[in-house]
């Protein structure tokens, strides 16, 4: 008996980094960095925690 080649292997493409996914990742990292910088600057101004408000003078 001859067996027919009835394999149904589907070749799947490797996931590749999309341009928009890359831009979204860079934007997210920039937002995280900006939040850290603002929190650090606020810590220097208030002399307390990073999310405490400065007293008005």
N, C-alpha and C positions, 0 to 999 in steps of 0.2 A: 504494500500500500504506500502510495506516495502522499506525503503530508503537504498540504498547501501552506504557504507562508501567510498565516492569518494573524500576524501580530498587529496590535493596534497601539503601538508606542507613539505617543505624541511628543514631538520635540518641543520643549518649552524654552523660550528665550531667557537668558539671564537678566535679572532686574538691573537696569542701568539708571544712573542718576540723571533725572530730568533737569533741564535748565531751570525750570520754575521751582522745582524742589530744592535745588542748590541755592537759588535766590532767597527762598523762604527760610532756609536754614541760616544763611548769612544774616538776614534781617532779624531773626530770632536771637542769634548770638549778640548782635549789636544792641538789641533792646535789653538783654540781660546785663551786658557790660554797662550800658548807660544807667540802668537802675542801680547797679553797684557803685558807680561813680557818684551819682546823686546822693545815695545813702552815706557814702564816705564824706562828701562835702558837708552834708547836714550834721554828721557827727562832729566834724571840726568846728562848725559854727555854734552848735548848741553845747558842746562839751559833755553831752549825755549820750543816749542811745541813738542809733541811726534814723529812727522814725519818730523822735520826739520833736515837738514844735519849739521854735525859738521864742523866747519871751519878747514882747514888744517893749520898746524903750521909750 
